Amino acid sequence: METYTAMRHFADSWGLVFMFVVFIGVVLFMLRPGAKQAANEAAQIPLKED
């Protein structure tokens, strides 16, 4: 099996699983307790006077 085919097969199978796990991790990170306050503070950074 040539290198391109092997890498393509790996990306098609495990790459999809990896991206799904990352997506679920981001969603869970944003839904954790305390995330709303942190997001609101980050949203106000551009509006703060220096």
PDB file of N, CA, C and O in Angstrom, chain B, residues numbered from 101:
ATOM      1  N   MET B 101       0.854  -1.170   0.000  1.00  0.00           N
ATOM      2  CA  MET B 101       0.000   0.000   0.000  1.00  0.00           C
ATOM      3  C   MET B 101       0.903   1.238   0.000  1.00  0.00           C
ATOM      4  O   MET B 101       1.825   1.352   0.808  1.00  0.00           O
ATOM      5  N   GLU B 102       0.628   2.124  -0.888  1.00  0.00           N
ATOM      6  CA  GLU B 102       1.476   3.308  -0.941  1.00  0.00           C
ATOM      7  C   GLU B 102       1.129   4.271   0.193  1.00  0.00           C
ATOM      8  O   GLU B 102       0.073   4.154   0.815  1.00  0.00           O
ATOM      9  N   THR B 103       2.008   5.205   0.450  1.00  0.00           N
ATOM     10  CA  THR B 103       1.887   6.100   1.596  1.00  0.00           C
ATOM     11  C   THR B 103       0.622   6.952   1.529  1.00  0.00           C
ATOM     12  O   THR B 103      -0.076   7.108   2.530  1.00  0.00           O
ATOM     13  N   TYR B 104       0.327   7.501   0.358  1.00  0.00           N
ATOM     14  CA  TYR B 104      -0.853   8.352   0.231  1.00  0.00           C
ATOM     15  C   TYR B 104      -2.131   7.594   0.574  1.00  0.00           C
ATOM     16  O   TYR B 104      -2.996   8.112   1.279  1.00  0.00           O
ATOM     17  N   THR B 105      -2.243   6.381   0.079  1.00  0.00           N
ATOM     18  CA  THR B 105      -3.444   5.592   0.332  1.00  0.00           C
ATOM     19  C   THR B 105      -3.569   5.268   1.815  1.00  0.00           C
ATOM     20  O   THR B 105      -4.664   5.328   2.375  1.00  0.00           O
ATOM     21  N   ALA B 106      -2.460   4.927   2.445  1.00  0.00           N
ATOM     22  CA  ALA B 106      -2.491   4.618   3.877  1.00  0.00           C
ATOM     23  C   ALA B 106      -2.881   5.836   4.700  1.00  0.00           C
ATOM     24  O   ALA B 106      -3.694   5.729   5.618  1.00  0.00           O
ATOM     25  N   MET B 107      -2.311   6.988   4.383  1.00  0.00           N
ATOM     26  CA  MET B 107      -2.641   8.210   5.110  1.00  0.00           C
ATOM     27  C   MET B 107      -4.099   8.607   4.867  1.00  0.00           C
ATOM     28  O   MET B 107      -4.774   9.070   5.786  1.00  0.00           O
ATOM     29  N   ARG B 108      -4.581   8.431   3.656  1.00  0.00           N
ATOM     30  CA  ARG B 108      -5.969   8.761   3.330  1.00  0.00           C
ATOM     31  C   ARG B 108      -6.921   7.866   4.108  1.00  0.00           C
ATOM     32  O   ARG B 108      -7.928   8.338   4.635  1.00  0.00           O
ATOM     33  N   HIS B 109      -6.609   6.579   4.183  1.00  0.00           N
ATOM     34  CA  HIS B 109      -7.446   5.650   4.942  1.00  0.00           C
ATOM     35  C   HIS B 109      -7.462   6.024   6.416  1.00  0.00           C
ATOM     36  O   HIS B 109      -8.519   6.002   7.047  1.00  0.00           O
ATOM     37  N   PHE B 110      -6.308   6.365   6.972  1.00  0.00           N
ATOM     38  CA  PHE B 110      -6.217   6.768   8.378  1.00  0.00           C
ATOM     39  C   PHE B 110      -7.033   8.023   8.630  1.00  0.00           C
ATOM     40  O   PHE B 110      -7.776   8.088   9.609  1.00  0.00           O
ATOM     41  N   ALA B 111      -6.907   9.024   7.762  1.00  0.00           N
ATOM     42  CA  ALA B 111      -7.633  10.282   7.933  1.00  0.00           C
ATOM     43  C   ALA B 111      -9.138  10.074   7.799  1.00  0.00           C
ATOM     44  O   ALA B 111      -9.919  10.703   8.514  1.00  0.00           O
ATOM     45  N   ASP B 112      -9.543   9.207   6.899  1.00  0.00           N
ATOM     46  CA  ASP B 112     -10.973   8.959   6.707  1.00  0.00           C
ATOM     47  C   ASP B 112     -11.600   8.286   7.914  1.00  0.00           C
ATOM     48  O   ASP B 112     -12.761   8.544   8.233  1.00  0.00           O
ATOM     49  N   SER B 113     -10.861   7.438   8.581  1.00  0.00           N
ATOM     50  CA  SER B 113     -11.448   6.712   9.700  1.00  0.00           C
ATOM     51  C   SER B 113     -11.157   7.404  11.039  1.00  0.00           C
ATOM     52  O   SER B 113     -12.079   7.907  11.681  1.00  0.00           O
ATOM     53  N   TRP B 114      -9.917   7.434  11.457  1.00  0.00           N
ATOM     54  CA  TRP B 114      -9.579   7.970  12.774  1.00  0.00           C
ATOM     55  C   TRP B 114      -9.602   9.491  12.819  1.00  0.00           C
ATOM     56  O   TRP B 114      -9.809  10.068  13.886  1.00  0.00           O
ATOM     57  N   GLY B 115      -9.396  10.146  11.692  1.00  0.00           N
ATOM     58  CA  GLY B 115      -9.493  11.604  11.663  1.00  0.00           C
ATOM     59  C   GLY B 115     -10.903  12.068  11.976  1.00  0.00           C
ATOM     60  O   GLY B 115     -11.093  13.056  12.685  1.00  0.00           O
ATOM     61  N   LEU B 116     -11.891  11.360  11.452  1.00  0.00           N
ATOM     62  CA  LEU B 116     -13.285  11.684  11.732  1.00  0.00           C
ATOM     63  C   LEU B 116     -13.607  11.473  13.203  1.00  0.00           C
ATOM     64  O   LEU B 116     -14.283  12.299  13.816  1.00  0.00           O
ATOM     65  N   VAL B 117     -13.135  10.392  13.762  1.00  0.00           N
ATOM     66  CA  VAL B 117     -13.360  10.116  15.185  1.00  0.00           C
ATOM     67  C   VAL B 117     -12.708  11.201  16.031  1.00  0.00           C
ATOM     68  O   VAL B 117     -13.314  11.688  16.986  1.00  0.00           O
ATOM     69  N   PHE B 118     -11.499  11.579  15.699  1.00  0.00           N
ATOM     70  CA  PHE B 118     -10.795  12.624  16.449  1.00  0.00           C
ATOM     71  C   PHE B 118     -11.546  13.950  16.397  1.00  0.00           C
ATOM     72  O   PHE B 118     -11.719  14.603  17.426  1.00  0.00           O
ATOM     73  N   MET B 119     -11.994  14.353  15.211  1.00  0.00           N
ATOM     74  CA  MET B 119     -12.712  15.617  15.084  1.00  0.00           C
ATOM     75  C   MET B 119     -14.038  15.580  15.842  1.00  0.00           C
ATOM     76  O   MET B 119     -14.448  16.593  16.409  1.00  0.00           O
ATOM     77  N   PHE B 120     -14.708  14.440  15.861  1.00  0.00           N
ATOM     78  CA  PHE B 120     -15.951  14.312  16.620  1.00  0.00           C
ATOM     79  C   PHE B 120     -15.689  14.443  18.111  1.00  0.00           C
ATOM     80  O   PHE B 120     -16.446  15.112  18.814  1.00  0.00           O
ATOM     81  N   VAL B 121     -14.627  13.812  18.605  1.00  0.00           N
ATOM     82  CA  VAL B 121     -14.282  13.903  20.024  1.00  0.00           C
ATOM     83  C   VAL B 121     -13.925  15.336  20.398  1.00  0.00           C
ATOM     84  O   VAL B 121     -14.321  15.809  21.463  1.00  0.00           O
ATOM     85  N   VAL B 122     -13.189  16.028  19.547  1.00  0.00           N
ATOM     86  CA  VAL B 122     -12.855  17.432  19.803  1.00  0.00           C
ATOM     87  C   VAL B 122     -14.128  18.275  19.842  1.00  0.00           C
ATOM     88  O   VAL B 122     -14.273  19.126  20.720  1.00  0.00           O
ATOM     89  N   PHE B 123     -15.048  18.056  18.911  1.00  0.00           N
ATOM     90  CA  PHE B 123     -16.301  18.804  18.884  1.00  0.00           C
ATOM     91  C   PHE B 123     -17.094  18.587  20.172  1.00  0.00           C
ATOM     92  O   PHE B 123     -17.577  19.548  20.771  1.00  0.00           O
ATOM     93  N   ILE B 124     -17.229  17.348  20.595  1.00  0.00           N
ATOM     94  CA  ILE B 124     -17.959  17.047  21.832  1.00  0.00           C
ATOM     95  C   ILE B 124     -17.263  17.687  23.025  1.00  0.00           C
ATOM     96  O   ILE B 124     -17.924  18.191  23.933  1.00  0.00           O
ATOM     97  N   GLY B 125     -15.926  17.670  23.029  1.00  0.00           N
ATOM     98  CA  GLY B 125     -15.182  18.313  24.118  1.00  0.00           C
ATOM     99  C   GLY B 125     -15.433  19.804  24.187  1.00  0.00           C
ATOM    100  O   GLY B 125     -15.590  20.348  25.280  1.00  0.00           O
ATOM    101  N   VAL B 126     -15.474  20.477  23.054  1.00  0.00           N
ATOM    102  CA  VAL B 126     -15.742  21.917  23.025  1.00  0.00           C
ATOM    103  C   VAL B 126     -17.154  22.208  23.505  1.00  0.00           C
ATOM    104  O   VAL B 126     -17.372  23.147  24.270  1.00  0.00           O
ATOM    105  N   VAL B 127     -18.102  21.417  23.064  1.00  0.00           N
ATOM    106  CA  VAL B 127     -19.489  21.615  23.499  1.00  0.00           C
ATOM    107  C   VAL B 127     -19.603  21.432  25.010  1.00  0.00           C
ATOM    108  O   VAL B 127     -20.224  22.251  25.687  1.00  0.00           O
ATOM    109  N   LEU B 128     -19.016  20.377  25.535  1.00  0.00           N
ATOM    110  CA  LEU B 128     -19.065  20.152  26.980  1.00  0.00           C
ATOM    111  C   LEU B 128     -18.326  21.240  27.748  1.00  0.00           C
ATOM    112  O   LEU B 128     -18.741  21.619  28.843  1.00  0.00           O
ATOM    113  N   PHE B 129     -17.238  21.741  27.182  1.00  0.00           N
ATOM    114  CA  PHE B 129     -16.486  22.818  27.829  1.00  0.00           C
ATOM    115  C   PHE B 129     -17.339  24.082  27.930  1.00  0.00           C
ATOM    116  O   PHE B 129     -17.300  24.781  28.943  1.00  0.00           O
ATOM    117  N   MET B 130     -18.101  24.371  26.890  1.00  0.00           N
ATOM    118  CA  MET B 130     -18.940  25.569  26.901  1.00  0.00           C
ATOM    119  C   MET B 130     -20.196  25.407  27.758  1.00  0.00           C
ATOM    120  O   MET B 130     -20.776  26.404  28.189  1.00  0.00           O
ATOM    121  N   LEU B 131     -20.617  24.193  28.007  1.00  0.00           N
ATOM    122  CA  LEU B 131     -21.815  23.953  28.816  1.00  0.00           C
ATOM    123  C   LEU B 131     -21.500  23.710  30.288  1.00  0.00           C
ATOM    124  O   LEU B 131     -22.410  23.443  31.073  1.00  0.00           O
ATOM    125  N   ARG B 132     -20.243  23.795  30.673  1.00  0.00           N
ATOM    126  CA  ARG B 132     -19.875  23.538  32.063  1.00  0.00           C
ATOM    127  C   ARG B 132     -20.378  24.673  32.955  1.00  0.00           C
ATOM    128  O   ARG B 132     -20.596  25.786  32.477  1.00  0.00           O
ATOM    129  N   PRO B 133     -20.562  24.399  34.244  1.00  0.00           N
ATOM    130  CA  PRO B 133     -20.970  25.462  35.160  1.00  0.00           C
ATOM    131  C   PRO B 133     -19.896  26.555  35.221  1.00  0.00           C
ATOM    132  O   PRO B 133     -18.704  26.261  35.306  1.00  0.00           O
ATOM    133  N   GLY B 134     -20.320  27.780  35.177  1.00  0.00           N
ATOM    134  CA  GLY B 134     -19.385  28.894  35.223  1.00  0.00           C
ATOM    135  C   GLY B 134     -18.937  29.389  33.866  1.00  0.00           C
ATOM    136  O   GLY B 134     -18.245  30.403  33.788  1.00  0.00           O
ATOM    137  N   ALA B 135     -19.302  28.719  32.809  1.00  0.00           N
ATOM    138  CA  ALA B 135     -18.871  29.126  31.472  1.00  0.00           C
ATOM    139  C   ALA B 135     -19.561  30.409  31.035  1.00  0.00           C
ATOM    140  O   ALA B 135     -18.977  31.199  30.293  1.00  0.00           O
ATOM    141  N   LYS B 136     -20.789  30.629  31.477  1.00  0.00           N
ATOM    142  CA  LYS B 136     -21.518  31.824  31.059  1.00  0.00           C
ATOM    143  C   LYS B 136     -20.836  33.077  31.587  1.00  0.00           C
ATOM    144  O   LYS B 136     -20.698  34.061  30.861  1.00  0.00           O
ATOM    145  N   GLN B 137     -20.415  33.051  32.830  1.00  0.00           N
ATOM    146  CA  GLN B 137     -19.738  34.212  33.413  1.00  0.00           C
ATOM    147  C   GLN B 137     -18.413  34.483  32.703  1.00  0.00           C
ATOM    148  O   GLN B 137     -18.087  35.637  32.423  1.00  0.00           O
ATOM    149  N   ALA B 138     -17.664  33.450  32.415  1.00  0.00           N
ATOM    150  CA  ALA B 138     -16.385  33.617  31.718  1.00  0.00           C
ATOM    151  C   ALA B 138     -16.606  34.150  30.302  1.00  0.00           C
ATOM    152  O   ALA B 138     -15.839  34.990  29.832  1.00  0.00           O
ATOM    153  N   ALA B 139     -17.643  33.671  29.625  1.00  0.00           N
ATOM    154  CA  ALA B 139     -17.936  34.147  28.270  1.00  0.00           C
ATOM    155  C   ALA B 139     -18.382  35.611  28.299  1.00  0.00           C
ATOM    156  O   ALA B 139     -18.001  36.390  27.426  1.00  0.00           O
ATOM    157  N   ASN B 140     -19.169  35.980  29.274  1.00  0.00           N
ATOM    158  CA  ASN B 140     -19.605  37.374  29.392  1.00  0.00           C
ATOM    159  C   ASN B 140     -18.432  38.309  29.679  1.00  0.00           C
ATOM    160  O   ASN B 140     -18.368  39.411  29.135  1.00  0.00           O
ATOM    161  N   GLU B 141     -17.513  37.876  30.525  1.00  0.00           N
ATOM    162  CA  GLU B 141     -16.326  38.691  30.818  1.00  0.00           C
ATOM    163  C   GLU B 141     -15.457  38.843  29.568  1.00  0.00           C
ATOM    164  O   GLU B 141     -14.950  39.931  29.298  1.00  0.00           O
ATOM    165  N   ALA B 142     -15.285  37.782  28.819  1.00  0.00           N
ATOM    166  CA  ALA B 142     -14.484  37.845  27.598  1.00  0.00           C
ATOM    167  C   ALA B 142     -15.156  38.735  26.544  1.00  0.00           C
ATOM    168  O   ALA B 142     -14.475  39.420  25.780  1.00  0.00           O
ATOM    169  N   ALA B 143     -16.476  38.722  26.508  1.00  0.00           N
ATOM    170  CA  ALA B 143     -17.204  39.542  25.538  1.00  0.00           C
ATOM    171  C   ALA B 143     -17.083  41.032  25.856  1.00  0.00           C
ATOM    172  O   ALA B 143     -17.207  41.867  24.959  1.00  0.00           O
ATOM    173  N   GLN B 144     -16.844  41.371  27.112  1.00  0.00           N
ATOM    174  CA  GLN B 144     -16.767  42.777  27.509  1.00  0.00           C
ATOM    175  C   GLN B 144     -15.365  43.364  27.364  1.00  0.00           C
ATOM    176  O   GLN B 144     -15.200  44.572  27.534  1.00  0.00           O
ATOM    177  N   ILE B 145     -14.362  42.566  27.061  1.00  0.00           N
ATOM    178  CA  ILE B 145     -12.979  43.048  26.960  1.00  0.00           C
ATOM    179  C   ILE B 145     -12.832  44.185  25.947  1.00  0.00           C
ATOM    180  O   ILE B 145     -12.187  45.182  26.269  1.00  0.00           O
ATOM    181  N   PRO B 146     -13.399  44.087  24.732  1.00  0.00           N
ATOM    182  CA  PRO B 146     -13.219  45.183  23.770  1.00  0.00           C
ATOM    183  C   PRO B 146     -13.915  46.484  24.199  1.00  0.00           C
ATOM    184  O   PRO B 146     -13.563  47.559  23.712  1.00  0.00           O
ATOM    185  N   LEU B 147     -14.877  46.398  25.087  1.00  0.00           N
ATOM    186  CA  LEU B 147     -15.654  47.568  25.480  1.00  0.00           C
ATOM    187  C   LEU B 147     -15.072  48.286  26.692  1.00  0.00           C
ATOM    188  O   LEU B 147     -15.526  49.376  27.042  1.00  0.00           O
ATOM    189  N   LYS B 148     -14.070  47.686  27.338  1.00  0.00           N
ATOM    190  CA  LYS B 148     -13.495  48.299  28.539  1.00  0.00           C
ATOM    191  C   LYS B 148     -12.639  49.492  28.161  1.00  0.00           C
ATOM    192  O   LYS B 148     -11.931  49.481  27.154  1.00  0.00           O
ATOM    193  N   GLU B 149     -12.719  50.503  28.976  1.00  0.00           N
ATOM    194  CA  GLU B 149     -11.868  51.680  28.804  1.00  0.00           C
ATOM    195  C   GLU B 149     -10.490  51.385  29.395  1.00  0.00           C
ATOM    196  O   GLU B 149     -10.371  50.787  30.464  1.00  0.00           O
ATOM    197  N   ASP B 150      -9.469  51.810  28.685  1.00  0.00           N
ATOM    198  CA  ASP B 150      -8.106  51.590  29.209  1.00  0.00           C
ATOM    199  C   ASP B 150      -7.705  52.679  30.165  1.00  0.00           C
ATOM    200  O   ASP B 150      -6.596  52.654  30.698  1.00  0.00           O
TER     201      ASP B 150
END
